[in-house]
């Protein structure tokens, strides 16, 4: 599967702060361990936003290339290494979206010039628009959650992490993650019911 990095099984090489320190000192094996630890999270973050496996994989690779180039600029200031990687991923995605918007405007103009004879192209475009609207509805519902609930739901259901992996990423217990998930889902259900009414 595209989101699986070619990483050996087993421990990533030590506690993350130690890995980052070694990576900053030029230890390529330490950076490889960080890559193995976080590739899946970065890939899923980008796949949720792009809905394109190949693009998400390309952007994920670029995230780690940039992280390797800038590893000496990372400092522990209350944020985890994963958050730093996701910031790079978000910025890359925004850059790509800006370029894609220009390409899309060109394609729309060409589509309009071609006429309305091709119904399969039209139905594909409608399906894509519906997917975009559905994604926007999910994002709107997620905004009703508090930051901890939103982060928990994103890790569990958007990035596909298990309860245990989510607990590890959030620095919480498994029981706390289950409680956050339960309360977040209750809130999302009530939001969806209110919107549908």
C-alpha positions as CSV (number, residue, x, y, z in Angstrom):
1,X,0.0,0.0,0.0
2,X,1.3,3.5,-0.7
3,X,1.0,4.7,2.8
4,X,3.4,2.0,4.1
5,X,7.0,3.2,4.2
6,X,9.7,0.6,3.6
7,X,10.7,0.4,7.2
8,X,12.0,-2.5,9.2
9,X,9.8,-3.9,12.0
10,X,10.8,-3.2,15.5
11,X,11.5,-0.2,17.7
12,X,12.3,3.0,16.0
13,X,15.7,3.4,17.6
14,X,15.0,5.0,20.9
15,X,12.9,7.8,22.4
16,X,11.9,10.4,19.9
17,X,13.7,13.4,21.5
18,X,16.9,11.4,21.4
19,X,16.3,10.5,17.7
20,X,15.7,14.1,16.9
21,X,18.9,15.1,18.6
22,X,20.8,12.5,16.7
23,X,19.2,13.5,13.4
24,X,20.0,17.1,14.0
25,X,23.7,16.0,14.5
26,X,23.6,14.4,11.0
27,X,22.7,10.8,12.0
28,X,20.9,9.5,8.9
29,X,19.8,6.3,10.7
30,X,18.0,8.4,13.4
31,X,16.2,10.4,10.7
32,X,15.3,7.1,8.9
33,X,13.7,6.0,12.2
34,X,11.8,9.2,12.5
35,X,10.6,8.7,8.9
36,X,9.4,5.2,9.7
37,X,7.6,6.5,12.9
38,X,5.7,9.3,11.1
39,X,5.4,8.5,7.4
40,X,1.9,6.9,7.8
41,X,0.5,9.9,9.8
42,X,1.9,12.4,7.2
43,X,0.6,10.3,4.3
44,X,-2.9,10.0,5.7
45,X,-3.0,13.7,6.6
46,X,-2.2,14.5,2.9
47,X,-4.5,11.8,1.5
48,X,-7.5,13.1,3.4
49,X,-6.9,16.6,2.0
50,X,-6.0,15.6,-1.6
51,X,-8.1,12.4,-2.0
52,X,-5.3,11.3,-4.4
53,X,-3.0,8.4,-3.4
54,X,-0.2,9.3,-5.8
55,X,-0.3,13.0,-5.0
56,X,-0.4,12.3,-1.3
57,X,2.6,10.0,-1.6
58,X,4.6,12.5,-3.6
59,X,3.8,15.3,-1.1
60,X,4.6,13.0,1.8
61,X,8.1,12.3,0.3
62,X,8.6,16.1,-0.2
63,X,7.6,16.7,3.5
64,X,10.5,14.4,4.6
65,X,12.9,15.9,2.1
66,X,12.2,19.3,3.5
67,X,12.3,18.1,7.1
68,X,15.7,16.5,6.5
69,X,17.0,19.8,5.0
70,X,15.6,21.8,7.9
71,X,16.0,19.4,10.8
72,X,18.5,21.7,12.5
73,X,15.8,24.4,12.7
74,X,13.5,22.1,14.8
75,X,13.4,22.9,18.5
76,X,11.4,21.3,21.3
77,X,9.1,24.2,22.3
78,X,6.0,22.4,23.6
79,X,5.2,20.9,20.2
80,X,6.0,17.4,19.0
81,X,8.0,16.4,16.0
82,X,4.8,15.1,14.4
83,X,3.2,18.5,14.7
84,X,6.2,20.1,12.9
85,X,6.0,17.5,10.1
86,X,2.2,18.2,9.7
87,X,2.9,21.9,9.5
88,X,5.3,21.3,6.6
89,X,2.6,19.0,5.1
90,X,-0.1,21.6,5.4
91,X,2.1,24.3,3.8
92,X,3.0,21.9,0.9
93,X,-0.6,21.0,0.4
94,X,-1.7,24.7,0.4
95,X,1.0,25.5,-2.2
96,X,-0.1,22.5,-4.3
97,X,-3.8,23.6,-4.0
98,X,-2.9,27.1,-5.2
99,X,-1.2,25.6,-8.3
100,X,-4.0,23.1,-8.8
101,X,-6.6,25.9,-8.7
102,X,-4.8,27.6,-11.7
103,X,-4.7,24.2,-13.5
104,X,-8.4,23.6,-12.7
105,X,-9.5,27.0,-14.0
106,X,-7.7,26.2,-17.3
107,X,-9.4,22.8,-17.5
108,X,-12.8,24.3,-16.8
109,X,-12.3,26.7,-19.6
110,X,-11.3,23.9,-22.0
111,X,-14.3,21.8,-20.8
112,X,-16.7,24.7,-21.5
113,X,-15.2,25.2,-25.0
114,X,-15.6,21.5,-25.8
115,X,-19.4,21.7,-25.3
116,X,-21.8,19.7,-23.3
117,X,-21.9,16.5,-25.5
118,X,-19.9,14.3,-23.2
119,X,-22.2,13.3,-20.4
120,X,-19.7,11.0,-18.7
121,X,-17.3,13.9,-18.1
122,X,-20.2,15.9,-16.7
123,X,-21.3,13.1,-14.3
124,X,-17.7,12.7,-13.2
125,X,-17.5,16.4,-12.5
126,X,-20.7,16.3,-10.5
127,X,-19.4,13.4,-8.4
128,X,-16.3,15.3,-7.7
129,X,-18.3,18.3,-6.6
130,X,-20.4,16.2,-4.3
131,X,-17.2,14.7,-2.7
132,X,-15.9,18.3,-2.2
133,X,-19.2,19.3,-0.6
134,X,-19.2,16.2,1.7
135,X,-15.6,17.0,2.8
136,X,-16.6,20.6,3.5
137,X,-19.5,19.3,5.6
138,X,-17.2,17.1,7.6
139,X,-14.7,20.0,8.1
140,X,-17.6,22.3,9.3
141,X,-18.8,19.6,11.8
142,X,-15.2,19.2,13.1
143,X,-15.0,22.9,13.8
144,X,-17.7,22.4,16.5
145,X,-15.4,20.2,18.5
146,X,-12.9,21.4,21.1
147,X,-9.3,21.2,20.0
148,X,-8.6,17.9,21.9
149,X,-11.7,16.2,20.5
150,X,-11.0,17.4,16.9
151,X,-7.4,16.2,17.1
152,X,-8.5,12.8,18.5
153,X,-11.2,12.4,15.8
154,X,-8.7,13.3,13.0
155,X,-6.1,10.9,14.3
156,X,-8.6,8.1,14.7
157,X,-10.9,8.4,11.6
158,X,-9.1,10.6,9.1
159,X,-5.5,9.3,9.6
160,X,-6.7,5.8,10.5
161,X,-4.7,5.4,13.7
162,X,-5.8,2.8,16.3
163,X,-6.9,3.8,19.8
164,X,-3.4,2.9,21.1
165,X,-1.6,4.8,18.3
166,X,-3.8,7.8,19.0
167,X,-3.1,7.7,22.7
168,X,0.6,7.6,21.9
169,X,0.4,10.6,19.5
170,X,-1.7,12.6,22.0
171,X,0.3,11.6,25.1
172,X,-2.9,10.3,26.7
173,X,-4.1,7.0,28.1
174,X,-6.2,4.7,25.9
175,X,-9.2,5.3,28.3
176,X,-8.9,9.1,27.8
177,X,-8.8,8.6,24.0
178,X,-12.0,6.4,24.2
179,X,-13.7,9.1,26.3
180,X,-12.7,11.9,23.9
181,X,-13.8,9.8,20.9
182,X,-17.2,9.1,22.5
183,X,-17.9,12.7,23.4
184,X,-16.7,13.9,20.0
185,X,-19.0,11.5,18.2
186,X,-21.9,12.6,20.3
187,X,-21.2,16.2,19.5
188,X,-20.8,15.4,15.7
189,X,-24.1,13.5,15.7
190,X,-26.0,16.4,17.3
191,X,-24.4,18.8,14.8
192,X,-25.4,16.7,11.8
193,X,-29.0,16.3,13.1
194,X,-29.2,20.1,13.6
195,X,-27.9,20.8,10.1
196,X,-30.3,18.2,8.5
197,X,-33.3,19.6,10.3
